[in-house]
């Protein structure tokens, strides 16, 4: 039995989707090879269709081809990495689903659905050296607000030990600055600092990246050390730890508890001496309640918890940060911008800064791209969304002095935190500071209440 001829309309649909599709018949000849697969493997359809795949791809044996395994033995592979070479000698790396095609109980061919990670794999290799550099120290964290100085003080104390640290803060608040500063102030400063964004790679890659692999663990795999081994004696920072899948979080927990790792495909454990600093951009209590973070992993990571405040909670730092970024881009762009105007200062003081310090820097950089000489940054240089938010004339806004003399406005989040703090304090007093009873009355877990007490700092 052969595979029925595929109508042209279906071929057009296959060309429109954003995953690679490769179908072969029982002879191993290519019948379908869609546009995306052509892009992934950098070959024209004419070079592939109606040819045996062993003629156009460089496998040492048929056993190395997932597609031929599916064809010959009916073996199914789900979400597996495959590294191979096309006949031009170009290395291809994909994550594949491969399975046989069956009709009336008989195999008539096989299909492979591929997602391209070639560029991602190259980027991972190219950035390997960059991940081992910790450039920042505590004296480079800009700001003098009491809330920031208190966080720095806590982080400096954490640098004295090798306990795990969990840093929570919104996007753009500077969590990695704190992680690097802790490393550089610790006894591990001369050892590697390795960082990895856990959300940047799929699970099929991140496991091998963290723990390493041995030759033969999967097709194309070679023996290599993972990030744990690369960070030996130093610090491993895992950004967006809550993006890891539950199985990977369990393996990470085991590595932290036993201080050993096992490479993919290996049978022996390897001891590692690594300090873990994990970061998150969401409330850990919410991540636990919504099953994005294992509770036992949270306990292991949060031996020391550091909450980096958003910019709207440290507004008095905006002028010094603004001055710093203007100096930075003056040097980079060879300009002589002196400052921002009073109008711009008023806008900055009233804006909520959802993107925090990163947004402020990008706003300064964008404004200075519009400046030709040594003029100050004006209201007209600000991005459209900000000018729209505060109307076209700053004259419509009341002076800061008049506003302060009558009513002090707070961002909604700050107001809600104040209310939450006061209510929790009242409930604790009602229960004679018994956290367990208070948590039960509030309808939250004891761990969640403890986290909120730390975050609200009372």
C-alpha positions as CSV (number, residue, x, y, z in Angstrom):
1,X,0.0,0.0,0.0
2,X,1.3,3.4,-0.9
3,X,0.6,6.9,0.4
4,X,-2.2,8.5,-1.6
5,X,-1.4,11.5,-3.8
6,X,-1.7,14.7,-1.8
7,X,-3.9,17.3,-3.5
8,X,-2.3,20.7,-4.3
9,X,-4.6,22.6,-1.9
10,X,-3.2,20.5,1.0
11,X,0.4,21.1,-0.2
12,X,-0.4,24.9,-0.1
13,X,-1.7,24.5,3.5
14,X,1.5,22.6,4.5
15,X,3.6,25.4,3.0
16,X,1.7,28.0,5.1
17,X,2.4,26.5,8.5
18,X,5.4,27.5,10.6
19,X,6.8,24.0,11.3
20,X,8.8,21.7,9.0
21,X,7.0,18.7,7.5
22,X,8.8,15.9,5.8
23,X,7.0,12.7,4.7
24,X,8.7,9.6,3.1
25,X,7.2,6.5,1.6
26,X,8.2,2.9,2.5
27,X,11.2,3.1,0.2
28,X,12.5,6.1,2.1
29,X,11.8,8.5,-0.8
30,X,10.6,12.0,0.1
31,X,7.0,12.7,-1.0
32,X,6.3,15.9,1.0
33,X,8.8,18.6,1.9
34,X,7.2,21.8,2.9
35,X,8.5,25.4,2.7
36,X,9.4,25.6,6.4
37,X,11.5,22.4,6.2
38,X,13.2,23.8,3.2
39,X,14.2,26.9,5.1
40,X,15.3,24.9,8.2
41,X,17.6,22.5,6.2
42,X,18.6,25.2,3.6
43,X,17.7,23.0,0.6
44,X,15.4,23.4,-2.3
45,X,12.4,21.1,-2.7
46,X,13.9,19.9,-6.0
47,X,17.0,18.7,-4.2
48,X,14.9,16.5,-1.8
49,X,11.6,15.3,-3.4
50,X,11.6,11.8,-4.9
51,X,15.1,11.1,-3.5
52,X,16.0,8.7,-0.7
53,X,16.8,10.6,2.5
54,X,20.1,8.7,2.9
55,X,21.3,10.4,-0.3
56,X,20.6,13.9,0.9
57,X,21.5,13.8,4.6
58,X,24.7,12.7,6.1
59,X,24.0,10.0,8.7
60,X,26.6,7.5,9.6
61,X,23.9,4.8,9.5
62,X,20.2,4.5,9.0
63,X,19.8,4.1,12.8
64,X,20.8,7.7,13.3
65,X,17.7,8.9,11.3
66,X,14.6,9.3,13.4
67,X,12.5,9.2,10.2
68,X,13.9,5.9,9.1
69,X,13.5,4.5,12.6
70,X,9.8,5.4,12.4
71,X,9.5,3.9,9.0
72,X,11.3,0.6,9.7
73,X,10.4,-0.2,13.3
74,X,7.3,2.0,13.9
75,X,9.2,3.8,16.6
76,X,7.7,7.1,17.8
77,X,9.8,10.0,19.0
78,X,8.3,13.1,20.7
79,X,9.9,16.4,21.3
80,X,13.5,15.1,20.7
81,X,16.5,17.0,19.7
82,X,18.3,15.8,16.5
83,X,21.6,17.1,15.1
84,X,22.6,16.1,11.5
85,X,24.1,17.5,8.3
86,X,22.6,18.1,4.9
87,X,24.5,17.0,1.8
88,X,26.2,20.5,1.7
89,X,27.8,19.8,5.0
90,X,25.7,22.3,7.0
91,X,24.8,21.4,10.6
92,X,21.1,21.3,11.3
93,X,19.6,21.2,14.8
94,X,15.9,20.6,15.3
95,X,13.4,19.5,17.9
96,X,11.3,16.8,16.2
97,X,8.1,14.7,16.5
98,X,8.6,11.6,14.3
99,X,6.1,8.8,13.8
100,X,5.0,6.2,11.3
101,X,2.0,6.7,8.9
102,X,-0.4,3.7,9.3
103,X,-3.3,2.8,7.0
104,X,-5.5,-0.3,7.6
105,X,-3.0,-1.6,10.2
106,X,0.0,-1.3,7.8
107,X,2.8,1.2,7.8
108,X,2.8,3.1,4.5
109,X,5.4,5.8,5.4
110,X,6.7,8.1,8.1
111,X,6.4,11.8,8.9
112,X,8.7,14.2,10.7
113,X,7.5,17.5,12.2
114,X,10.5,19.8,13.0
115,X,11.0,23.0,14.9
116,X,14.3,24.8,14.1
117,X,16.7,25.6,16.9
118,X,19.9,25.8,14.8
119,X,20.3,29.5,15.3
120,X,19.4,29.2,18.9
121,X,22.0,26.5,19.4
122,X,24.7,28.7,17.7
123,X,23.7,31.6,19.9
124,X,24.0,29.4,23.0
125,X,27.6,28.5,22.0
126,X,28.6,32.1,21.1
127,X,27.3,33.4,24.4
128,X,29.0,30.8,26.5
129,X,31.8,33.1,27.4
130,X,29.5,36.1,28.1
131,X,27.7,34.0,30.7
132,X,30.8,33.7,32.8
133,X,31.4,37.4,33.5
134,X,30.1,39.2,36.5
135,X,30.8,42.9,35.9
136,X,28.7,44.7,38.5
137,X,29.3,45.4,42.2
138,X,27.2,47.0,44.9
139,X,28.8,50.4,44.5
140,X,27.5,50.4,40.9
141,X,23.9,50.1,41.9
142,X,22.6,53.7,41.4
143,X,20.2,55.3,43.9
144,X,20.1,56.7,47.5
145,X,16.4,56.0,48.4
146,X,15.9,54.4,51.8
147,X,14.1,51.4,50.3
148,X,16.9,50.7,47.8
149,X,19.7,51.1,50.4
150,X,17.9,48.6,52.7
151,X,17.7,46.0,49.9
152,X,21.4,46.6,49.2
153,X,22.2,46.1,52.9
154,X,20.3,42.8,52.9
155,X,22.1,41.6,49.7
156,X,25.5,42.6,51.2
157,X,24.9,40.4,54.2
158,X,23.8,37.5,52.0
159,X,27.2,37.7,50.2
160,X,28.9,36.5,53.3
161,X,27.5,33.0,52.9
162,X,26.9,30.4,50.2
163,X,23.2,30.0,50.9
164,X,20.8,29.9,48.0
165,X,19.2,33.3,47.1
166,X,15.8,34.1,45.5
167,X,15.6,37.6,44.0
168,X,12.1,38.8,43.1
169,X,11.4,42.0,41.2
170,X,9.5,43.3,38.2
171,X,11.0,43.3,34.8
172,X,13.7,45.9,34.4
173,X,14.4,46.5,38.1
174,X,17.9,45.2,38.0
175,X,17.8,41.7,39.5
176,X,20.9,40.6,37.7
177,X,22.8,43.6,39.0
178,X,22.1,42.3,42.5
179,X,23.0,38.7,41.6
180,X,26.4,39.8,40.1
181,X,27.1,42.1,43.0
182,X,26.4,39.3,45.5
183,X,28.8,37.0,43.6
184,X,31.5,39.7,43.4
185,X,31.2,40.5,47.1
186,X,31.4,36.8,48.1
187,X,34.3,34.4,48.7
188,X,33.4,32.9,45.3
189,X,34.3,36.1,43.4
190,X,37.4,34.6,41.7
191,X,35.3,31.6,40.4
192,X,32.9,31.7,37.5
193,X,29.6,33.5,37.4
194,X,27.3,31.7,35.0
195,X,23.8,33.0,34.1
196,X,21.0,31.4,32.1
197,X,17.5,32.7,31.3
198,X,15.4,29.6,31.8
199,X,12.6,30.9,29.6
200,X,14.9,31.4,26.6
201,X,15.1,27.7,25.7
202,X,12.7,24.7,25.4
203,X,12.8,22.0,28.1
204,X,14.4,19.6,25.6
205,X,17.5,21.9,25.4
206,X,17.6,23.4,28.9
207,X,18.1,20.0,30.7
208,X,21.2,19.2,28.7
209,X,22.4,22.8,29.0
210,X,22.1,22.7,32.8
211,X,23.3,19.2,33.5
212,X,25.4,18.4,30.5
213,X,25.4,15.2,28.4
214,X,27.5,12.2,27.4
215,X,28.2,11.0,23.9
216,X,25.3,9.0,22.6
217,X,22.7,10.5,24.9
218,X,20.7,11.5,21.8
219,X,21.5,11.8,18.1
220,X,24.5,14.0,17.6
221,X,25.2,14.3,21.3
222,X,28.8,14.7,22.4
223,X,30.2,14.8,25.9
224,X,30.0,18.3,27.4
225,X,29.8,19.9,30.8
226,X,26.5,21.6,31.7
227,X,26.2,25.0,33.4
228,X,26.4,23.4,36.9
229,X,29.9,22.1,36.1
230,X,30.9,25.3,34.3
231,X,30.1,27.2,37.4
232,X,32.1,24.9,39.7
233,X,33.2,26.8,42.8
234,X,31.2,29.9,41.7
235,X,27.7,31.0,41.2
236,X,24.9,29.9,38.9
237,X,22.2,32.4,38.3
238,X,18.9,31.0,36.9
239,X,16.6,33.7,35.6
240,X,12.9,33.2,35.4
241,X,13.1,30.0,37.4
242,X,9.3,29.7,37.4
243,X,9.3,29.1,33.6
244,X,10.9,25.6,34.0
245,X,8.6,22.6,33.7
246,X,7.6,20.7,36.9
247,X,9.9,17.7,36.0
248,X,12.9,20.0,35.5
249,X,12.1,21.8,38.7
250,X,12.2,18.4,40.5
251,X,15.6,17.6,38.9
252,X,16.9,21.0,39.9
253,X,15.7,20.4,43.5
254,X,17.5,17.1,43.7
255,X,20.7,18.7,42.4
256,X,20.4,21.4,45.1
257,X,19.7,19.0,47.9
258,X,22.3,16.4,47.1
259,X,24.9,18.7,45.6
260,X,25.3,16.3,42.7
261,X,24.2,16.3,39.0
262,X,23.9,13.6,36.4
263,X,24.6,14.3,32.8
264,X,22.0,13.2,30.2
265,X,22.7,9.6,29.2
266,X,25.1,9.1,32.1
267,X,24.8,6.5,34.9
268,X,26.9,8.2,37.5
269,X,26.5,11.3,39.7
270,X,29.0,14.1,39.8
271,X,29.6,16.3,42.8
272,X,29.2,20.1,42.3
273,X,30.0,23.0,44.5
274,X,27.8,25.8,43.1
275,X,25.8,28.6,44.8
276,X,22.4,29.2,43.2
277,X,20.9,32.6,42.8
278,X,17.4,32.3,41.2
279,X,15.3,35.3,40.0
280,X,11.7,35.8,39.3
281,X,9.6,38.6,37.9
282,X,6.4,37.5,39.6
283,X,5.2,37.1,43.2
284,X,6.5,33.6,44.3
285,X,3.4,33.0,46.4
286,X,1.2,33.5,43.3
287,X,3.5,31.3,41.2
288,X,3.2,28.5,43.8
289,X,-0.6,28.9,44.1
290,X,-0.9,28.7,40.3
291,X,1.5,25.7,40.0
292,X,4.3,27.5,38.2
293,X,6.7,27.0,41.0
294,X,7.1,23.9,43.2
295,X,6.7,24.7,46.9
296,X,9.6,22.5,47.9
297,X,11.9,24.2,45.4
298,X,10.8,27.6,46.7
299,X,11.8,26.6,50.2
300,X,15.2,25.4,49.0
301,X,15.9,28.5,46.9
302,X,14.5,31.2,49.3
303,X,17.0,30.6,52.1
304,X,17.6,34.3,51.5
305,X,14.8,36.3,49.8
306,X,15.5,39.7,48.3
307,X,12.7,41.9,46.8
308,X,14.0,44.5,44.4
309,X,11.7,47.6,44.5
310,X,10.1,48.9,41.3
311,X,11.1,52.4,40.2
312,X,7.7,53.9,41.2
313,X,8.5,53.0,44.8
314,X,11.9,54.8,44.7
315,X,11.0,57.9,42.8
316,X,13.7,60.0,44.5
317,X,16.2,57.9,42.5
318,X,14.8,59.0,39.1
319,X,17.0,62.2,38.9
320,X,20.3,60.4,39.6
321,X,19.4,57.6,37.2
322,X,18.4,60.1,34.6
323,X,21.7,61.9,35.0
324,X,23.6,58.7,34.8
325,X,21.9,57.6,31.5
326,X,22.4,61.0,29.9
327,X,26.1,60.8,30.7
328,X,26.3,57.3,29.3
329,X,24.7,58.2,26.0
330,X,26.5,61.5,25.7
331,X,29.7,59.5,25.6
332,X,28.3,56.9,23.3
333,X,26.7,59.3,20.8
334,X,29.3,62.1,21.3
335,X,26.7,64.6,22.4
336,X,26.6,67.2,25.1
337,X,23.1,67.0,26.4
338,X,23.0,68.8,29.8
339,X,19.8,67.5,31.4
340,X,16.1,67.2,31.0
341,X,13.7,70.1,31.1
342,X,11.3,70.8,34.0
343,X,8.4,69.6,31.9
344,X,10.1,66.2,31.3
345,X,11.0,66.0,35.0
346,X,7.4,66.6,35.9
347,X,6.3,63.8,33.6
348,X,9.0,61.4,34.9
349,X,7.8,62.1,38.5
350,X,4.2,61.3,37.6
351,X,4.7,58.2,35.3
352,X,4.3,54.7,36.8
353,X,7.3,53.2,35.0
354,X,5.9,49.7,34.2
355,X,9.2,48.8,32.6
356,X,11.2,50.3,35.5
357,X,14.8,51.3,35.2
358,X,15.2,49.6,31.8
359,X,12.3,51.6,30.4
360,X,13.9,54.8,31.8
361,X,17.2,54.0,30.1
362,X,15.5,53.2,26.8
363,X,13.5,56.4,27.0
364,X,16.6,58.5,27.5
365,X,18.4,56.7,24.7
366,X,15.4,57.2,22.3
367,X,15.2,60.9,23.2
368,X,18.9,61.5,22.6
369,X,18.6,59.9,19.1
370,X,16.4,62.9,18.3
371,X,18.8,65.5,19.5
372,X,21.3,67.2,17.1
373,X,23.4,69.3,19.4
374,X,23.7,70.2,23.1
375,X,20.0,70.9,23.8
376,X,18.2,69.5,26.8
377,X,15.8,66.6,26.5
378,X,12.4,68.2,26.0
379,X,8.8,67.1,26.2
380,X,8.7,66.7,22.4
381,X,11.5,64.2,22.5
382,X,9.5,61.8,24.6
383,X,7.8,58.8,23.1
384,X,4.3,59.2,21.8
385,X,2.6,57.0,24.3
386,X,4.0,59.1,27.1
387,X,3.0,62.4,25.6
388,X,-0.5,61.0,24.9
389,X,-0.8,59.9,28.5
390,X,0.0,63.4,29.9
391,X,-1.8,65.4,27.1
392,X,0.0,67.8,24.8
393,X,0.6,70.5,27.3
394,X,2.2,70.2,30.7
395,X,0.5,73.4,31.7
396,X,-2.6,71.3,32.3
397,X,-0.9,69.5,35.2
398,X,-0.9,71.2,38.6
399,X,2.5,72.2,40.1
400,X,4.1,69.6,42.3
401,X,4.2,72.0,45.2
402,X,0.5,72.7,45.1
403,X,-0.2,69.0,44.7
404,X,1.9,68.1,47.8
405,X,0.2,70.8,50.0
406,X,-3.2,69.3,49.5
407,X,-3.1,65.7,48.5
408,X,-0.3,63.2,47.9
409,X,-1.3,60.7,45.2
410,X,0.1,57.2,45.3
411,X,0.3,54.6,42.6
412,X,-2.5,52.0,42.9
413,X,0.0,49.2,43.7
414,X,1.6,51.2,46.5
415,X,-1.8,52.0,48.0
416,X,-3.0,48.4,47.8
417,X,0.3,47.3,49.5
418,X,-0.3,49.7,52.3
419,X,-3.9,48.4,52.8
420,X,-2.6,44.8,52.6
421,X,0.1,45.5,55.2
422,X,-2.3,47.2,57.6
423,X,-4.9,44.4,57.3
424,X,-2.4,41.6,57.8
425,X,-1.0,43.5,60.9
426,X,-4.5,43.7,62.3
427,X,-5.1,40.0,61.8
428,X,-1.8,39.0,63.3
429,X,-2.6,41.1,66.4
430,X,-6.0,39.5,66.6
431,X,-4.4,36.1,66.7
432,X,-1.5,37.1,69.0
433,X,1.0,37.0,66.1
434,X,0.2,33.3,65.4
435,X,1.0,33.0,61.7
436,X,-0.7,29.6,61.2
437,X,-4.1,30.8,62.6
438,X,-3.8,34.1,60.8
439,X,-3.2,32.3,57.5
440,X,-6.2,30.1,58.0
441,X,-8.5,33.1,58.6
442,X,-7.1,34.9,55.6
443,X,-7.6,31.8,53.4
444,X,-4.0,31.6,52.3
445,X,-1.2,29.1,53.0
446,X,1.2,29.7,55.9
447,X,4.1,29.9,53.5
448,X,2.2,32.5,51.4
449,X,1.5,34.6,54.4
450,X,5.2,34.4,55.5
451,X,6.3,35.5,52.1
452,X,3.9,38.5,52.2
453,X,5.2,39.5,55.6
454,X,8.7,39.6,54.2
455,X,7.7,41.4,51.0
456,X,5.8,44.1,52.9
457,X,8.6,44.4,55.4
458,X,7.0,44.5,58.8
